[in-house]
Amino acid sequence: MIRYALKCPVGHDFESWFQSADAFDALAGRGLVACPVCGATGVEKTLMAPSLSPSRTAVAAGGEAPVAGALSGPASAREQALTAMRREIEANSEYVGMSFVTEARRIHAGTAPERAIYGEARADEARKLIEDGVPVAALPFLPARKTN
């Protein structure tokens, strides 16, 4: 796995992990790497400082290994906004999992009670829902069961 610092054509900076340098090149070449803020493709790699750990002897001698990129909380205003949005959606919507497409169609047709739902759908299924006039939107996070 390799982590890249990336920048979209609009100027948003973000990072992402890829299986390899070739995997990034293949995905970016097909327009499948998009900015998490604006959705723009045409993302490019930017300069990134290497992540270095202290030597084993320094840690053994009583020094502490620094916690780089600790995940104790959101690091930016953008992450705080995404966290707040996720909490709001999870608190006020029903998770329907892989049944999202079917349930969204049932609600739109009036055969299921109207309510806020969220779940999972393939990109082609979501596109078809939109083409058919079913009001849906992609969420900028994975379901809790798919995160570490």
C-alpha positions as CSV (number, residue, x, y, z in Angstrom):
1,M,0.0,0.0,0.0
2,I,1.2,3.5,-0.8
3,R,-0.2,6.9,0.4
4,Y,-0.2,9.9,-1.9
5,A,-0.8,13.5,-1.2
6,L,-3.2,14.6,-4.0
7,K,-4.6,17.8,-5.4
8,C,-7.6,18.4,-7.6
9,P,-7.8,20.9,-10.5
10,V,-9.8,23.2,-8.2
11,G,-7.0,23.2,-5.6
12,H,-8.3,21.0,-2.8
13,D,-5.6,19.0,-1.1
14,F,-6.2,15.5,0.3
15,E,-4.5,12.1,0.8
16,S,-5.5,8.6,-0.3
17,W,-4.1,5.1,-0.1
18,F,-3.5,3.0,-3.2
19,Q,-2.4,-0.6,-3.7
20,S,0.6,0.5,-5.7
21,A,1.9,3.3,-7.9
22,D,0.6,1.5,-10.9
23,A,-2.8,1.2,-9.3
24,F,-3.0,4.9,-8.8
25,D,-1.9,5.6,-12.4
26,A,-4.5,3.1,-13.8
27,L,-7.4,4.6,-11.7
28,A,-6.4,8.2,-12.4
29,G,-6.0,7.4,-16.1
30,R,-9.6,6.1,-16.2
31,G,-10.9,9.2,-14.2
32,L,-11.8,7.1,-11.2
33,V,-9.8,9.2,-8.6
34,A,-12.0,12.1,-7.6
35,C,-11.7,14.9,-5.1
36,P,-13.7,14.1,-1.9
37,V,-14.7,17.8,-1.6
38,C,-15.9,18.8,-5.1
39,G,-15.9,15.5,-7.0
40,A,-13.5,16.8,-9.7
41,T,-11.4,14.2,-11.5
42,G,-8.0,15.0,-13.0
43,V,-6.4,14.6,-9.6
44,E,-2.6,14.8,-9.5
45,K,0.0,13.7,-7.0
46,T,1.8,16.4,-5.0
47,L,5.0,16.5,-3.0
48,M,4.8,14.6,0.2
49,A,7.3,14.3,3.0
50,P,8.3,10.7,3.9
51,S,6.9,9.3,7.1
52,L,9.9,8.4,9.3
53,S,9.8,6.5,12.6
54,P,12.5,6.9,15.3
55,S,15.1,4.2,15.5
56,R,14.5,1.1,17.7
57,T,17.4,2.0,19.8
58,A,16.0,5.5,20.5
59,V,12.6,4.1,21.5
60,A,14.3,1.3,23.6
61,A,16.4,4.0,25.4
62,G,13.3,5.6,26.8
63,G,12.3,7.9,23.9
64,E,8.7,7.7,22.8
65,A,7.7,7.1,19.2
66,P,5.7,10.1,18.0
67,V,2.1,9.4,17.1
68,A,2.0,10.7,13.5
69,G,-1.5,11.3,12.2
70,A,-3.3,10.2,15.4
71,L,-6.9,9.6,14.8
72,S,-8.2,10.9,18.1
73,G,-10.6,13.3,16.4
74,P,-11.3,15.3,13.2
75,A,-8.2,17.2,12.1
76,S,-9.9,19.9,10.1
77,A,-13.1,21.9,9.8
78,R,-14.0,19.8,6.8
79,E,-13.6,16.6,8.8
80,Q,-15.6,18.0,11.6
81,A,-18.4,18.9,9.2
82,L,-18.3,15.4,7.7
83,T,-18.4,13.8,11.1
84,A,-21.4,16.0,12.1
85,M,-23.2,15.1,8.9
86,R,-22.6,11.4,9.4
87,R,-24.0,11.6,13.0
88,E,-27.0,13.4,11.7
89,I,-27.7,10.9,8.9
90,E,-27.2,7.9,11.2
91,A,-29.4,9.3,13.9
92,N,-32.3,10.4,11.7
93,S,-32.3,7.7,8.9
94,E,-32.7,4.0,8.6
95,Y,-29.8,2.0,7.3
96,V,-31.1,-0.5,4.7
97,G,-27.8,-1.9,3.5
98,M,-27.7,-3.5,0.1
99,S,-31.5,-3.2,-0.2
100,F,-31.1,0.5,-0.8
101,V,-32.0,0.5,-4.5
102,T,-35.1,-1.7,-3.9
103,E,-36.3,0.3,-0.9
104,A,-35.7,3.7,-2.6
105,R,-37.8,2.6,-5.5
106,R,-40.6,1.3,-3.2
107,I,-40.6,4.6,-1.3
108,H,-40.7,6.6,-4.5
109,A,-43.5,4.4,-5.9
110,G,-45.5,4.8,-2.6
111,T,-45.5,1.1,-1.8
112,A,-43.3,1.6,1.3
113,P,-43.7,4.2,4.0
114,E,-41.9,7.4,3.3
115,R,-38.9,7.8,5.5
116,A,-35.2,8.8,5.3
117,I,-33.0,5.9,4.4
118,Y,-29.4,5.3,3.5
119,G,-27.5,2.2,2.3
120,E,-25.3,0.9,-0.4
121,A,-25.6,0.8,-4.2
122,R,-23.3,0.2,-7.1
123,A,-22.6,3.3,-9.2
124,D,-24.6,2.1,-12.1
125,E,-27.6,1.4,-9.9
126,A,-27.4,4.8,-8.3
127,R,-27.2,6.4,-11.8
128,K,-30.3,4.5,-12.9
129,L,-32.2,5.7,-9.8
130,I,-31.3,9.3,-10.7
131,E,-32.3,8.8,-14.4
132,D,-35.6,7.4,-13.2
133,G,-36.3,10.5,-11.0
134,V,-35.7,8.9,-7.7
135,P,-34.2,11.5,-5.4
136,V,-30.9,10.1,-4.1
137,A,-27.4,11.4,-3.4
138,A,-24.0,9.8,-2.7
139,L,-22.7,10.1,0.8
140,P,-19.1,11.0,1.4
141,F,-18.5,8.2,3.9
142,L,-18.7,4.4,4.2
143,P,-21.2,2.6,6.4
144,A,-19.9,2.0,9.9
145,R,-19.6,-1.7,9.3
146,K,-17.1,-1.1,6.5
147,T,-14.8,1.1,8.4
148,N,-11.9,0.1,10.7
